[in-house]
Amino acid sequence: MPDRSFLDWPFFEDRHREHAERLDAWCEANLPVDHSDIDAACRKLVAMLGEAGWLQPTAVDPTDPHPLDVRKLCLTRETLARYDGLADFAFAMQGLGTGAISLFGTPEQRRWLDRTRSGKAISAFALSEPRSGSDVANMEMTATRDGGDYVLSGEKTWISNGGIADVYCVFARTGEGPGAKGISAFVVPADTPGLTVGERIEVVAPHPLATLSFDDVRVPASALIGKPGEGFRIAMSVLDVFRSTVGAAALGFARRALDESVARVRDRRLFGAPLFDLQMVQGHVADMALDVDAAALLVYRAAWTKDAGAPRVTREAAMAKLYATDRAQQVIDKAVQLHGGDGVRRGHIVESLYREIRALRIYEGASDVQKVVIARQVMGAG
C-alpha cells in the first residue's frame, strides 16, 4: 500500500484529499494503457482523461471558486506518474499547451479550452528552437505584421505532442525590442497552411516529439495572445505555474520506485534471510524515503504558495523542480540496484522508471539552469 500520509499535511484541503483518492482509484482501474503505438496511446489517454473529468484542472475556469489550483495539478501529475508515465505526459501537455490561452487568452481563444479539457483536442507548447532552448531570449523565429495578419516563419523543435496536436501555442519574435522584449505568443491551429511536421524525435522514454516548420504561416491578428512583445512574460508565467508540476511527476516516479523496492526487499531472500535484513539495504531504503519526503515538501510548498496568491513563485518552483527531479533520479537508480538483473530487464516497471525520469531533469529548464535561477533569486537579481 503506497504511503498516503502526506495528504494529511497542512498544504492540502479536503477537496485535494478527495481528488487524490478518487484519481488513485481511477488509475488503478484504467492504467497503464498499451504503449505499442505512442501516438495512438496519447490520443487514447487524452480522450480517457477528458471523459473522466480529470483534465478540468488543466485550464483556469473563472466560474470556479478555485480557478487556479496548482496543488491539484501537482497531485494529479504525481498520481498519474506512479501508474503510467505516458498518462502523466498526456495530462501535463493539456495544461502546458494551453497555459498561455488559459491565463491570458481572449474569450474567442478560450473556446479551445472547452475542447482540450474535454479531451476532444490535443494541445502543444511551441517554444524551443534548434538554437534556443533554455535561452528563450535567443529566439529566431519571426512573426511579421502584414495588414490584419501575422506571418510566422521559422522552426520549432523538441515540441511535445508535435505531430498529434490540434492547436499550438507558438512563440515568435515580433521585434518590439531586443532579446526577450520582442517576443509574442500566438494561437496556431495545426491545420493552418504552411505549418508542417518535420522530424519525429525518438527518445529513451517514447513520447510524441517533433520538429515543426513554419513556412509563411499566416494567422489573423486575433491569434495574438496578450499584447505584442509580451510573449516572454507570458511564457515565464506559464512555466511559473507548471514547473512545480514537473517536480510532482518526478515525485510520482520516485514513490513508485520506493514502493517497488520495499516489496522487493521484503520478499527477496539472500543468504537465507530477507534482503531487508542487510544493513546496507536498510540504508538505501532510508535514503530513498528521505529523498521522497523532502521532494514532496518542496513541491507542495511551491504549489501552496502559488495557490495562496503569490504573483510569482520563481524561487520556490525552481527549487521544487531541481530537487525533486535530481533526487528522483537517485531514488530510481537505487531501485534498479536493489532489483538486480530485473532492474534492467526491458518491460520491468523499474527499468521503465529509469528511462522516464531522465528527461525531467532537462525539459522546462534543465537542472543547471534552475541553479542559476535560484542563485539569482537569492541574490535579488532575478
C-alpha positions in Angstrom: 0.0 0.0 0.0 1.6 3.3 -1.1 2.2 5.9 1.7 -0.6 8.4 1.6 0.1 10.1 4.9 1.4 13.1 3.1 -2.2 14.0 2.3 -2.6 14.9 5.9 -0.1 17.7 5.6 -1.5 21.2 6.1 -0.7 22.1 2.5 -3.9 20.4 1.5 -7.6 20.9 1.9 -10.3 18.2 2.0 -11.1 18.8 -1.7 -7.4 17.9 -2.6 -7.5 14.7 -0.5 -10.8 13.6 -2.1 -9.4 14.4 -5.6 -6.3 12.3 -4.9 -8.2 9.3 -3.6 -10.7 9.3 -6.5 -7.9 9.6 -9.1 -5.9 6.9 -7.5 -8.9 4.5 -7.7 -9.4 5.5 -11.4 -5.7 4.9 -12.2 -5.8 1.5 -10.5 -8.7 0.5 -12.8 -7.5 2.1 -16.1 -3.7 2.4 -16.2 -1.3 1.7 -17.8 -2.5 1.6 -21.4 -0.9 -0.2 -24.3 2.2 1.8 -25.4 3.0 -0.1 -28.6 1.8 2.9 -30.7 2.7 6.0 -28.8 0.7 8.4 -30.9 -2.4 6.3 -30.5 -1.8 5.8 -26.8 -1.5 9.5 -26.2 -4.7 10.2 -28.1 -6.5 7.5 -26.1 -5.2 8.8 -22.8 -6.3 12.4 -23.6 -9.7 11.1 -24.5 -10.0 8.9 -21.4 -8.8 11.6 -19.0 -11.1 14.1 -20.6 -14.2 11.9 -20.5 -13.5 11.1 -16.8 -13.2 14.8 -16.0 -9.5 14.7 -14.9 -8.5 17.4 -17.4 -10.6 20.1 -15.8 -7.8 21.5 -13.7 -5.6 22.0 -16.7 -7.2 25.4 -17.5 -8.4 28.2 -15.4 -12.2 28.4 -15.1 -13.3 31.9 -14.0 -16.5 30.5 -12.6 -14.7 28.1 -10.3 -14.1 29.3 -6.6 -10.5 28.0 -7.0 -9.8 28.9 -10.7 -6.0 28.2 -10.5 -5.3 25.1 -8.3 -1.6 24.2 -8.6 -1.9 21.7 -5.7 -4.5 19.8 -7.7 -2.3 19.9 -10.8 0.6 18.5 -8.8 -1.4 15.8 -7.1 -2.8 14.7 -10.5 0.7 14.5 -12.0 2.1 12.7 -9.1 -0.6 10.1 -9.1 -0.7 9.6 -12.8 3.1 9.2 -12.9 3.0 6.5 -10.3 0.9 4.4 -12.6 1.9 5.4 -16.2 4.4 8.0 -17.3 2.7 8.5 -20.6 -0.6 9.3 -18.8 1.2 12.0 -16.9 2.7 13.3 -20.1 -0.8 13.4 -21.7 -2.3 15.3 -18.8 0.6 17.7 -18.4 0.6 18.8 -22.1 -3.0 19.6 -22.0 -2.2 22.2 -19.3 1.1 23.5 -20.6 0.0 23.6 -24.2 -3.0 25.9 -23.4 -1.5 27.6 -20.4 -1.0 30.9 -22.2 -4.6 30.8 -23.5 -5.9 29.9 -20.1 -4.1 32.7 -18.3 -4.0 35.5 -21.0 -6.4 34.4 -23.8 -9.4 36.3 -25.2 -12.9 34.8 -25.0 -12.5 33.7 -28.6 -9.2 32.0 -27.9 -10.6 30.4 -24.8 -13.0 28.4 -26.8 -10.2 25.9 -27.3 -10.2 25.2 -23.6 -13.6 23.5 -23.7 -12.1 21.1 -26.3 -8.8 20.5 -24.5 -10.4 19.9 -21.1 -12.9 17.5 -22.5 -10.2 15.6 -24.3 -11.6 16.4 -27.7 -8.5 18.4 -28.8 -4.8 18.0 -28.0 -2.6 21.0 -27.3 1.1 21.8 -27.5 3.6 24.4 -26.3 5.9 25.5 -29.1 8.8 27.5 -27.5 12.1 25.7 -28.1 14.2 26.1 -31.3 17.3 24.5 -32.6 19.5 27.3 -31.2 17.1 28.5 -28.5 16.3 26.1 -25.7 17.0 27.3 -22.2 17.9 30.8 -23.6 14.4 31.8 -24.8 15.6 35.4 -25.5 17.8 34.0 -28.3 14.7 33.0 -30.3 15.0 33.4 -34.1 11.5 32.5 -35.4 9.7 35.6 -36.6 6.2 36.9 -36.8 5.8 39.8 -39.2 2.7 42.0 -39.2 1.1 42.1 -42.7 -2.1 44.1 -42.7 -4.6 42.3 -40.5 -2.4 39.2 -40.2 0.8 38.0 -38.8 3.1 35.8 -40.9 5.2 33.2 -39.0 8.4 31.9 -40.4 11.0 29.6 -38.7 11.4 26.3 -36.9 10.5 24.9 -33.5 11.9 21.6 -32.2 11.6 19.3 -29.2 7.9 20.1 -29.3 5.9 17.7 -27.1 2.7 16.5 -28.9 4.3 17.6 -32.1 2.5 15.9 -35.0 -0.6 14.9 -33.0 -1.7 18.3 -31.5 -4.7 20.1 -32.8 -3.6 23.5 -31.6 -0.1 25.0 -30.8 0.8 28.0 -28.6 3.7 29.4 -30.7 6.2 32.0 -29.6 7.9 34.2 -32.2 10.0 37.3 -32.5 7.9 40.4 -33.4 10.6 42.9 -32.8 9.2 45.4 -30.3 12.5 45.4 -28.5 15.8 43.5 -28.2 16.0 40.0 -26.7 13.1 39.0 -24.5 11.3 42.3 -25.1 10.5 41.5 -28.7 8.7 38.1 -28.4 4.9 37.5 -28.8 2.6 34.4 -28.4 0.1 33.1 -30.9 -2.7 30.5 -31.2 -2.0 28.4 -34.3 -4.3 25.6 -35.2 -2.5 22.5 -36.5 -4.2 22.6 -39.9 -3.0 26.2 -40.7 -1.4 26.2 -44.2 2.4 26.3 -44.1 2.7 24.5 -40.8 4.3 21.1 -41.3 5.7 18.4 -39.1 9.3 17.6 -40.0 11.4 15.2 -38.0 9.7 13.0 -35.4 12.2 12.7 -32.5 12.7 9.4 -30.7 13.8 9.5 -27.1 14.6 6.9 -24.4 11.1 7.1 -22.9 8.9 7.3 -26.0 6.7 10.4 -26.2 5.4 12.2 -29.3 8.0 14.8 -30.1 8.7 16.6 -33.3 10.3 19.5 -35.2 7.8 21.9 -36.7 8.4 24.1 -39.7 6.5 27.4 -40.3 6.7 28.4 -43.9 5.0 31.8 -44.1 2.2 30.6 -41.8 -0.5 33.3 -41.9 -2.7 33.8 -38.8 -5.1 36.7 -38.1 -4.1 39.4 -35.6 -6.8 37.9 -33.3 -4.4 34.9 -32.8 -2.1 37.1 -30.8 -2.2 36.2 -27.1 -1.9 39.3 -24.9 -0.1 42.2 -26.4 2.8 42.4 -28.9 6.1 41.9 -27.1 4.5 40.2 -24.1 5.4 36.7 -25.2 8.4 36.2 -22.9 6.4 37.3 -19.8 3.6 35.0 -20.9 5.9 32.0 -21.3 7.6 32.6 -18.0 4.2 33.0 -16.2 3.1 29.6 -17.7 6.3 27.9 -16.7 6.0 29.5 -13.2 2.8 27.5 -12.8 3.8 24.3 -14.4 7.4 24.0 -13.3 6.3 22.8 -9.9 4.2 20.1 -11.6 7.3 18.6 -13.2 8.7 18.1 -9.7 5.4 16.4 -8.8 5.7 14.0 -11.8 9.3 13.1 -10.6 7.9 12.6 -7.1 5.3 10.1 -8.5 8.1 8.2 -10.3 10.2 8.2 -7.1 7.3 7.0 -4.9 6.6 4.1 -7.3 10.3 3.2 -7.2 10.3 3.2 -3.4 7.1 1.1 -3.3 8.5 -1.5 -5.7 11.8 -1.6 -3.8 10.1 -2.1 -0.4 8.2 -5.0 -1.8 11.3 -6.4 -3.4 13.5 -6.4 -0.3 10.7 -7.8 1.8 10.1 -10.8 -0.5 13.6 -11.5 -1.8 15.8 -13.7 0.3 19.6 -13.6 0.3 21.9 -15.9 2.4 18.8 -17.4 4.0 17.3 -14.2 5.2 15.1 -11.4 3.8 17.1 -8.9 1.7 15.9 -6.1 4.0 17.9 -7.6 6.9 21.1 -6.3 5.3 22.1 -3.0 6.9 23.2 -1.6 3.5 19.8 -2.3 2.1 18.2 -0.6 5.1 20.4 2.4 4.4 19.3 2.5 0.8 15.6 2.4 1.8 16.1 5.1 4.4 17.8 7.4 1.8 15.0 6.8 -0.7 12.3 7.6 1.8 14.1 10.8 2.9 14.5 12.0 -0.6 10.8 11.3 -1.4 9.6 13.2 1.6 12.0 16.2 1.1 11.0 16.4 -2.5 7.3 16.3 -1.6 7.7 19.2 0.9 9.4 21.4 -1.7 6.9 20.6 -4.4 3.8 21.2 -2.3 5.3 24.3 -0.7 5.7 25.8 -4.2 2.1 24.8 -5.1 0.6 26.0 -1.9 2.5 29.3 -2.2 1.1 29.9 -5.7 -2.4 29.0 -4.6 -2.2 31.3 -1.6 -1.9 34.2 -4.0 1.8 34.8 -4.6 2.1 36.6 -8.0 5.3 34.6 -8.8 6.9 31.5 -7.3 10.1 31.5 -9.4 12.4 30.6 -6.5 10.0 28.0 -5.0 9.2 26.4 -8.3 12.8 26.2 -9.4 13.8 24.6 -6.1 11.0 22.1 -6.3 11.8 21.2 -9.9 15.5 20.9 -9.4 15.4 18.9 -6.1 12.5 16.6 -7.0 13.9 15.6 -10.4 17.5 15.2 -9.3 16.6 13.2 -6.2 14.1 11.0 -8.1 16.9 10.1 -10.4 18.9 8.9 -7.4 15.9 7.0 -5.8 15.2 5.2 -9.1 18.9 4.3 -9.5 18.8 2.7 -6.0 15.7 0.9 -7.0 17.4 -0.6 -10.1 20.3 -1.7 -7.9 18.0 -3.4 -5.4 16.2 -5.2 -8.2 19.5 -6.6 -9.6 19.0 -8.0 -13.1 15.3 -7.4 -13.1 16.1 -3.7 -12.7 17.5 -3.5 -16.2 15.1 -6.0 -17.8 13.1 -4.3 -20.5 9.5 -4.1 -19.6 10.0 -4.2 -15.8 8.5 -1.2 -14.1 11.8 -0.1 -12.5 13.5 -0.2 -15.9 10.7 1.9 -17.3 11.0 4.5 -14.5 14.8 4.7 -15.1 14.1 5.8 -18.7 11.1 8.1 -17.8 12.9 10.2 -15.2 15.9 11.4 -17.2 14.1 13.8 -19.4 12.5 15.6 -16.4 15.9 17.0 -15.5 16.1 18.7 -18.9 12.7 20.0 -20.0 11.1 23.1 -18.7 14.5 24.3 -17.5 17.5 22.0 -17.1 18.8 21.4 -13.6 21.9 23.6 -14.2 19.6 26.4 -15.4 17.4 26.0 -12.3 20.5 26.6 -10.1 21.2 29.9 -11.9 17.5 30.9 -11.4 17.7 30.0 -7.7 21.0 31.8 -7.2 19.7 35.0 -8.9 16.6 34.9 -6.7 18.7 34.6 -3.6 20.9 37.5 -4.6 17.9 39.6 -5.6 18.9 39.8 -9.3 16.0 37.8 -10.8 
